Each structure stands twice: as C-alpha cells, then as structure tokens.
Amino acid sequence: MSAGAQFGLFAVTAASCALAAWLSRALCHAILQAGLLADYRVNLANRTGR
C-alpha cells in the first residue's frame, strides 16, 4: 500500500475516533444534566468532585 493511502487511512481513523469520543462525552454530559443518573455512583462522584 502506498504511503499516501496509509496516511489517508490513518487520518480517517483518527478523525472517526475523535468524533466518537466527542459524541460519547456529549451524550454522557446530556444524560447527567437530565438527571437520569441521579442514584448512580458516577453522578455521586461528579457532585463531590472526585
């Protein structure tokens, strides 16, 4: 495989990973803000700053 094709595949993979990470963080933040995780440990840790 040529170097240009390898670089292109790397760039697409990196971009898709960054997009997936951003989307998952945004979804988690929205769920926390909606109060759906009020009784779960992740929300309790978020309130105490841990």
C-alpha atoms as a printed R data frame, in Angstrom:
   type eleno elety resid chain resno       x      y      z
1  ATOM     1    CA   MET     A     1   0.000  0.000  0.000
2  ATOM     2    CA   SER     A     2   1.345  3.435 -0.850
3  ATOM     3    CA   ALA     A     3   2.353  5.959  1.772
4  ATOM     4    CA   GLY     A     4  -0.434  8.321  0.712
5  ATOM     5    CA   ALA     A     5  -3.070  5.624  1.160
6  ATOM     6    CA   GLN     A     6  -1.675  4.706  4.573
7  ATOM     7    CA   PHE     A     7  -1.699  8.333  5.654
8  ATOM     8    CA   GLY     A     8  -5.266  8.715  4.395
9  ATOM     9    CA   LEU     A     9  -6.423  5.660  6.307
10 ATOM    10    CA   PHE     A    10  -4.684  6.919  9.431
11 ATOM    11    CA   ALA     A    11  -6.308 10.350  9.092
12 ATOM    12    CA   VAL     A    12  -9.793  8.872  8.618
13 ATOM    13    CA   THR     A    13  -9.309  6.513 11.567
14 ATOM    14    CA   ALA     A    14  -8.062  9.301 13.840
15 ATOM    15    CA   ALA     A    15 -10.920 11.592 12.838
16 ATOM    16    CA   SER     A    16 -13.549  8.931 13.431
17 ATOM    17    CA   CYS     A    17 -12.076  8.084 16.849
18 ATOM    18    CA   ALA     A    18 -12.077 11.746 17.836
19 ATOM    19    CA   LEU     A    19 -15.680 12.134 16.674
20 ATOM    20    CA   ALA     A    20 -16.782  9.037 18.584
21 ATOM    21    CA   ALA     A    21 -15.052 10.279 21.750
22 ATOM    22    CA   TRP     A    22 -16.684 13.695 21.431
23 ATOM    23    CA   LEU     A    23 -20.126 12.195 20.818
24 ATOM    24    CA   SER     A    24 -19.857  9.825 23.779
25 ATOM    25    CA   ARG     A    25 -18.753 12.652 26.066
26 ATOM    26    CA   ALA     A    26 -21.589 14.878 24.857
27 ATOM    27    CA   LEU     A    27 -24.108 12.075 25.373
28 ATOM    28    CA   CYS     A    28 -22.817 11.349 28.872
29 ATOM    29    CA   HIS     A    29 -22.960 15.030 29.766
30 ATOM    30    CA   ALA     A    30 -26.529 15.296 28.475
31 ATOM    31    CA   ILE     A    31 -27.603 12.228 30.459
32 ATOM    32    CA   LEU     A    32 -26.014 13.648 33.625
33 ATOM    33    CA   GLN     A    33 -27.704 17.013 33.082
34 ATOM    34    CA   ALA     A    34 -31.075 15.335 32.542
35 ATOM    35    CA   GLY     A    35 -30.772 13.660 35.937
36 ATOM    36    CA   LEU     A    36 -31.066 10.125 34.633
37 ATOM    37    CA   LEU     A    37 -28.026  9.036 36.638
38 ATOM    38    CA   ALA     A    38 -29.073 10.645 39.928
39 ATOM    39    CA   ASP     A    39 -28.676  7.480 42.003
40 ATOM    40    CA   TYR     A    40 -25.592  6.088 40.301
41 ATOM    41    CA   ARG     A    41 -22.020  6.294 41.554
42 ATOM    42    CA   VAL     A    42 -20.831  8.335 38.554
43 ATOM    43    CA   ASN     A    43 -23.188 11.161 39.477
44 ATOM    44    CA   LEU     A    44 -22.312 10.990 43.161
45 ATOM    45    CA   ALA     A    45 -18.610 11.224 42.306
46 ATOM    46    CA   ASN     A    46 -19.349 14.121 39.977
47 ATOM    47    CA   ARG     A    47 -21.090 16.037 42.776
48 ATOM    48    CA   THR     A    48 -18.232 15.566 45.238
49 ATOM    49    CA   GLY     A    49 -15.558 16.477 42.690
50 ATOM    50    CA   ARG     A    50 -13.833 13.099 42.573
